[in-house]
Amino acid sequence: MNRSTSRKKSNVAAGKAIPSNKRNRKLGQRLAISTLAFSLLSGGIATSSFAASFDDLNGVPGKDKITALASQQVINGMSDTSFAPGKSLTQAQALHMMVKAFKLDTVTRPASDPLSGDENQAQQQAIPEFSKVKSSAWYADTFTTAARAGLDIPTAVNPDAPITREQYVDYVMSSMQLTGKMPVFRIIPPDINDESKIDISHMGSIQLAIVLKIVSLDANGNFNPKQNITRADAAILLYDGMNYLNRFKPETTPPADNSEATGDLPLIEDAPAGESYAVTNNGDVMLMQDVKQAIAQHASDKDALYFVAIDLTQNGKPVDPDSTEAKTELQRLQGAGYDVAMNTGWTYQGQLEKSEFRYLCGYFTADQLNNLKPDAQYGYTVHFSYNGDGSLAQAKDGAINH
């Protein structure tokens, strides 16, 4: 089997592009998502406690989500009765939201080399100087904290300037990944009509946010990346991002200080389990849409070989490809006559550093895929394999891998 993977030099993530400081986790890691202690204050605005009674949210889409966040003091209004949903969010306010919502003050960016010494660690932790951020400003610590955690913030940013939709989505998705609790994804890049207007450094975050339905395109299929994001849209997007993480129930232990853990956000909309990240039940085989389409397209060629990846799950959780269970299942599949092996792919993490991951893959005919014999204790999700830049894993000549 050809186990090589293509490697393109561009700032990219699951799908196509990725900005720096993204942390895609190793394939097969557990989906245990720790409950986040959300206590967000939109910096520079009212911070008094209130019962989320805003007079200016009537008719505003997503009112329930805004109210839910405010009721738990995740966000605040301009006053106890005014949220100002149509007002633009500032750069400083957006970063303050990220720090508080995703507890970036507890995130420490690792050294690029796990075996590196203190000198490399210090270099990795170097904080940039933001020329327009005054040390006396209320948001000064916010910029330092966010940068130390790993958010990629332009050094010349104006804290009081409005933040665009593409910048804000990038901050949200980057912050979610910086928590270290986001599972790895191989996505089919969505169609975005105004994709050419999106900054390449934000593309990966936007594509993933669309696939996970944390953000939506407009009626014309546009993302409108350069448009300033409103306070209402920012709150709704933040809710959906945090709520996505809360879909996974953590294996928790009582806090060491016996303090009460912050409860989950009220579930207003279930985050849909789209095919590109669905978990398969034990004993079932799921062919992803990209594989189904390829089989239909090449239906006349009964001897066609499809080079696919197989994600194993057990009781709704991924099986580590390097585990004894995965190796045993690999041997079972090989014994059943399937041409399978473990392959190595790559993704980006940290500051555009490549990180390898392992996955089960193989060459199958359409008949073999449609009649794959599963083990009752595992679920099988079959899809084409992508690297961190969205490039397909290379297959031997003649095999179909897209």
C-alpha positions, 0 to 999 in steps of 0.5 A: 500500500502507498502510505505517503501523503501529499504536503502543500506549503500553505497556511491551512487546516481541516478543509482548506486553510488554517490560520496560525496557532490552531491545535488540531488534536491527534486522531482518535483522542477521546472526546471528553470535553471538560465543562467550561466555567463560563463567566464572560464580561463584554469589556468596557460595558455594564458589568452589574448582575441582572436577569437578562431583561433587555428591552431591545431584543424583540424581533431579534433572531437568536433572542433566546440564545442572547438571553440564555448567555446573559442570564448566566452572566456569560455576556452583559448589555450596554445597561441592565435593559439595553443590549444594543444588538445592532451595534458593532463589536470592538476588537477589545470586547471580542478578545475579552469574550474569548478570554473569559468564555474559554478560560484562556488565562488557564491555557499555556502554549506548549513549546514547539518541541516537547523535549525542548529546554527552558530557552525554547519554551521562553521563546515560544511564550514571547508576547508581542507588543501591541502598539495601540494598546495602552498599558492603562487600558481596561483591556491591556491584560486581555491582549496579553492573556489571549496572546500568551494562550496562542491567539494570533492577534495583529500587533497593530490592531486598534482595540476600539475598531470594529471586528469583522465577521472573519476575524471574530469567527477565527477567534472563536474557533481558535479559542475552542481549539486552544482549550485542547478539547476539540476533536480532530475533524476531516471535513469536506470544504463547504461551498462559499460563494464569496470565498475569494474575499476571505483572508486565507489565514481565516479560511480553515476556521470559517470552513470548520465553523460552517461545517459544525453549523456554528455559523451560517451563510446568508441566503445567497451562500455568502459569508460576508467576511469583511462585514463588521459583526454585530453584538447580537451575531457575536453573542449567538455565534459564541453561544453556538460555539460553547454549546457545541463543546457542551454536547460532549459530556465530560468525565468529571471529578469534584473540584479540589476546592469543593466549589460548585461547578458552573452548569452547562448552558441551556440547550436551545438548539442541538448542534446537528451531527453532520455526516462529516463528524458523525459517530457510528453505533457499534456494529454499524458501518457508515459510508460518508457522502463523499464515498457514496458519491464516488461509488455512484459516479463509478458504478459502471466500473465494478473493479474500481478500487477506492482508497478510504480511511476508516475511523473506529468508534466504540460506545460513541468514542473514538478508538485510538489508532495506536491502541491494542484494540485498533491493532487487533481489529486491523489484524481481523480485517486483514484476516478477512481478506481486506487490503488494509493498513495503518497510514500516517497523515498530518495536520497543523498545530501551533504556529503552522507546525505539522503534526502527524496522526495515524489512521486505519485505511485500505483499498476496497471495491464498491462491493466490499464497502457496501458489504463490509463485515464489522465487529459488533463492538466497533462502529466504522465511519468510512471516508476519503482521507485529507491532510491538514491543508485539505489535500487528499492522501495519495493512493496508488495509481488507478485508485479512487481517493476523492 
